[in-house]
Each structure stands twice: as C-alpha cells, then as structure tokens.
Amino acid sequence: MVKAVVLGAAGGIGQPLALLLKANPLVTELGLFDIVNTPGVAADLSHIATPAKVEGYLPADDGLAKALKGADVVVIPAGVPRKPGMTRDDLFKINAGIIKDLATGIAKAAPNAFVLVISNPVNSTVPIVAEVFKKFGTFDPKRLFGVTTLDVVRASTFVSEILGDLSLSKGVVVPVVGGHSGVTIVPLLSQSTHALPSSLDKSAYDALVNRIQFGGDEVVKAKNGAGSATLSMAYAGAEFAAKVIRAVRGEKGLVTPTYVNLSADAEGASDLTKELGEELAYFSANVELGVEGVVKISPLGKISEDEATLVKAAIPELAKNIQTGVTFVAEAYKTEEPRL
Ligand SMILES: NC(=O)c1ccc[n+]([C@@H]2O[C@H](COP(=O)([O-])OP(=O)(O)OC[C@H]3O[C@@H](n4cnc5c(N)ncnc54)[C@H](O)[C@@H]3O)[C@@H](O)[C@H]2O)c1
C-alpha cells in the first residue's frame, strides 16, 4: 500500500505528474492538493483503470491535512514557474513562502513521509523545507530530496542525440551532480555509460555541458511566456518518485542523483566533502535509496579536469543558494510564531 500526494496538483507539472503516478501500479492511493481545480483533476484521473484511489482537495476544510493524511511520498511542484526575464531570485521571492507553508502542513499531517521537492529554486527550497521541519522536530535528512532528475533526463537525451540514436537514451546514464540551476548543474560526462564520440571537440563538449545546464531556458524561451518545463519535468518527477517508492518497498541497489542534506549519510558525505574541498550542507550526488530513504551518498569519484573546473564554479553559488533558504526561514520566524 503506497499513498502518494501531489501538492500543486492542478498545475502544468502537477497534472501530468498526477497522471503518471496514477498510472504507476505500485501507487494505491493518490492525494491531490492545490489552491484551485483539484476536484476536477481528481475526478478525471479517478476513471483510469489502475489501482490508485484518487482524491482531490482544496484549502477549505483543512484540505491540505486531509490530502496528506497517511502519505508515504509527497511530491511538491507547487508555486510559480519562471517566465522570460525572470531571475531565480524573482522566483524565490514568490515560491519561498508557498514552500514554507506546505512544509508546515507536512510537519503536521505527514511527519514521516518522504518529501520530494520540485518547486524552484530547488537549491534553496529544499533548505526551506528542512529548516521548517527542524523547527517542528520532524527533520529526517534521509527523507528529504530535491528532484534534479530532469537534469539527468536531459543529459541522457542530449548525449543520445550526439551519438545519433535516440533509442539509446533510456540506457544512457550520466551522473549530474552539484545543484539544480545553471552553473551548479555539473554533468559528469566522463562517467557516462556511453562514451562521447572521440571526434567531439572542446567547443562541442562545452556546448553540450551548457545545454544540460541551461536546458530549462530553451523551454522557457520556446514557450514564450507560457511557463517552463512541465511535461518533461512531470516525466522526470514520476521517474524519481517511482524509484523512491520501489526502494521503500524493499528493492535494493537503486542509485540516482538527488539533492540532499549531507547529514543523511555523514560517512559518505565526508569523502565527498574532501573531494569538494569545502563544507556544503546540501549537494546533489549519486544517492543509493533504501527503505529508510537515503542509504549512501557517493563521492564524485574520478572526474576530468573540465569537470573539476565546473565543480569549483558550482560551490560558491550553491553555498549562497543554501544560505538564502536558511535565512528566509530564520527571518520569517522572527516575526511569526512557528505554529502547526
Ligand atoms: N525541479 C525541476 O527540475 C523543475 C522543472 C520545471 C519547473 N520547476 C518548478 O516547478 C514549479 C511548478 O511549475 P509549473 O509549471 O507546474 O507551474 P504552474 O503555475 O503551472 O503550477 C503551479 C501550481 O501550484 C499551485 N499553487 C500555488 N500556490 C499553492 C499553494 N500554496 N498550495 C498548493 N498549490 C499551490 C498553483 O495553483 C498551480 O496549479 C515552479 O516552481 C517551477 O519553477 C521545477
């Protein structure tokens, strides 16, 4: 029995994500919450012939708590997407408060759930959730994840395109580490399961790295004001959620990059910190998942000189993004009493 809950379920990501979770036969209950339209989305999805019982809730009558009751996995794509000309700071100002409120709701109604954060900027929204959970004594770093799977999915796709065969893409695995925005996204192409063509010169390599780092901009531009990646993000979010669900049900050996608090595996993280040469509280690394969530955080391993340069560039930006999230919660609690 697995109950999955989507917060922001009526949105551009939320709807197709809810569809993919409904299509997942391991999900037996699906709770949908949004400030609008969830009854309709739930009614629509409930006609699909798969095991999950679907229910949609709005904020009235304690809808958030009702949606979250008994949740095993909570996925959060609530908030505002980036529009052309909008910076990540602009986005942060709008989404930070939404995430803080939803995290409070989770601390209250589903303190043991696995929480998967999609809402941007992930580098800062994950620390917001953690800080809220700490306030309420429900923080378990093994159960909190920033969803960076879209970067991994893009890397697989773009490398397959370069190899001239998209049918390879499902099997092309490239660890993407660091964080989840711009220069903090570090694809370790030297560790790809499929080597890049030896004919690929430095400028083509740089263009590939840049496309993985800024793939989101490609979509924002093409959508021309109508939002950011939704369908590919829903696919990526459902892939990651499915891995967490399989791990929770006892499957072993599931490894995938995700943005986590490094205290989730202090031993693994100490090797990673040595490699980074700097202490960071959060980092996206290859993580082994298990029944309790994070089992093992892997170090970077052998990386190329180009990749070492990318990691170096990511660190100060990541540190700044993490602090932004932590400070937001500290500031908010200066003027308001943390209340469940
Ligand atoms: N992690 C990633 O790789 C990735 C990729 C793309 C987008 N995103 C982010 O995902 C988020 C959602 O994007 P989208 O395109 O689906 O946006 P959207 O505007 O289409 O949908 C967002 C939904 O959140 C809902 N919402 C707003 N406030 C809420 C609240 N307090 N409680 C519950 N629901 C609330 C809205 O009503 C809306 O239905 C954005 O922050 C976007 O930047 C992340």
The ligand as an ORCA input file, in Angstrom:
! r2SCAN-3c Opt
* xyz 0 1
  N      12.867     20.752    -10.390
  C      12.771     20.996    -11.689
  O      13.538     20.446    -12.485
  C      11.711     21.913    -12.228
  C      11.473     21.969    -13.606
  C      10.471     22.793    -14.073
  C       9.755     23.572    -13.187
  N      10.006     23.514    -11.853
  C       9.261     24.328    -10.874
  O       8.036     23.679    -10.537
  C       7.089     24.663    -10.078
  C       5.734     24.487    -10.761
  O       5.827     24.734    -12.136
  P       4.533     24.625    -13.079
  O       4.994     24.871    -14.457
  O       3.778     23.398    -12.776
  O       3.696     25.899    -12.572
  P       2.098     26.139    -12.676
  O       1.870     27.589    -12.372
  O       1.571     25.591    -13.943
  O       1.541     25.251    -11.494
  C       1.814     25.536    -10.157
  C       0.616     25.117     -9.340
  O       0.899     25.403     -7.970
  C      -0.323     25.831     -7.400
  N      -0.094     26.543     -6.147
  C       0.278     27.818     -5.949
  N       0.328     28.079     -4.639
  C      -0.010     26.934     -3.996
  C      -0.153     26.564     -2.644
  N       0.076     27.436     -1.650
  N      -0.525     25.300     -2.356
  C      -0.760     24.409     -3.330
  N      -0.651     24.693     -4.631
  C      -0.282     25.948     -4.960
  C      -0.957     26.695     -8.467
  O      -2.351     26.869     -8.232
  C      -0.679     25.884     -9.718
  O      -1.700     24.961    -10.004
  C       7.763     26.005    -10.357
  O       8.379     26.450     -9.164
  C       8.820     25.664    -11.377
  O       9.888     26.583    -11.382
  C      10.969     22.686    -11.371
*
